Amino acid sequence: MHCYHVVTNTKHRIKWFTDEDLAYEVIDSIYDCREIYDYKLLAFVIMPDHLHILFVPTEKGPTAEIMKEIKRTSSIRINKRLGRRGAFWQEGYYEDILDGLKMVMGKIDYIHNNPLKEGLCEEAEDYLFSSANKRWKKDWDYL
């Protein structure tokens, strides 16, 4: 299993995701792209100015295509909502390949605890824009 931890930032690190509606646009894009590329979603968190996502790609699309589509789709939706044009995300992204269940579980904990470290919530499960919140479906049965 090759699992990818990807981090991408908003352009100029603007804290757009203090607006709940914009954070939900990214989450909707993650799940819509999951339907297209059939990747296994293990974790995500939308922080005020960046996104962490952990997934296992399938033969339907490599990491680069998945990230391009998540960023493209969310940019279109967010720009439309804001009545703006132009780049929303910084170019590129940081990618870390994880091998083994222990590394994957450690990264899930890291992702889910990110809002706690930043003082955005008191319990990881309470943060609305994270897969730690029980409202979001994860593919943990894949592990």
N, C-alpha and C positions, 0 to 999 in steps of 0.2 A: 504494500500500500504506500503510495506517495501522496502525502497530504501537504497542501500548500497553505501557508500563513501569508496573507497579503495585507499590506498597509498602504493606503493611498490618502493623500492630503488634499484639502480644498486649495484652490489657487490662492496664493498669498496667506495661507493658513487662516483665512477668515472664518470666524466661528458661526457659520450659517446654521448649524444644527442645534443651536439654542432655541430655534423655532421648531416646534414639534412637527408641524406639517411638512417641513423640508426633510426632517429625519425619516418620517414615514414614506416619503417619496423614494428614498434610498432603499428602505426595507422592501417596499413594493417592487423595486427594480431587481433586488437580490432574488426574490421569490419568482418573479416573472422570468428572469434569466435562467433560474434553476429549471423551470419547465422546458425551456428551449434546449439547454445543454445537458440536462439530466445529471448535473454534478451532485455529489453528496455533501450537503451543508452540515458542518459540524459545530460552528460557532460564528458569531459576529457581534460587533458592538459599534454603534455610531457614537463617536465622541464629538464634542463641539466643532472640531475642525479636521477630523479625519475618520477613516473607516478601517477597522480590522475585520478580516473575514478569513475563516478557516474552512477549506473544502477539499474534496477529492474529485478531480475531474474524471470524466469518462471519455470513451472514444468519440462522443459527440462534439467535444470541443476542448482544446488545450487552454491552459491558464490564461494566456495572452488574449484569446478570443473572449473568454468569460469576463475578464476584467474590462476589456474594451466595451463589451456590451453593457455591463453594469454601469460603467461610468457614462457611456453614451446615453443610455435610457434615462438614468437619473438626472443627467444634465439637461436633457430636453424637458423633462417634467418640471424640474426646479426652475429653469429659466422661464418657462411658460407661466408658472405660478407667480414668479417675481416680476414678470414683464421685462425681462432683460435678455441680452444676447451675449455670446462670447463664452470663453472657457470657464467652466465651473471648478473642475479638478485640475491639480497640477499634472503636468505630463508625467507619464510613467508611474511606477509604483515600486515598493520594496517587496521582495518575495523571499520567503524562507521555506525550504523543503524539509519536511519532517518525516523521519522513518521510525516506525515503531510506536506501539501503543503508549508507552510511558512518555515519550516526547509529545505526542498528540494530546494526551490528557493534561500534561503540564501547560501546554499552550492554551488549551481551553480554559483552564483556571486563570491563566494570565489575562486572557481576553475578558473573561467575565468579571475579574477583579479590577480592571482598568477604571471603571467609573468610581469605585470605592476609593482608590488611590487619589483620584482627583477631587474627591469630596462631593460628587454628584448624587450620591445616595448613601444610605446607611446599610443596606443589604443588596447584594448583587441582583437578587431576584426582583427587587423593586424597580430597577432601572428599566424604563419602558423600551429603550432602543438597544436591547441586548438579547441575545439568545438565552441568557440566564433567566429571563422572564418566561414563565411557563406558557405564555400566549403564543410563542413562536415555535413552529415545528422544526425539529432537527432530525438528522439522519443518524442518530447514535446507534441504531440497530445495526448499522453498517460496520461499526467497530467490532 
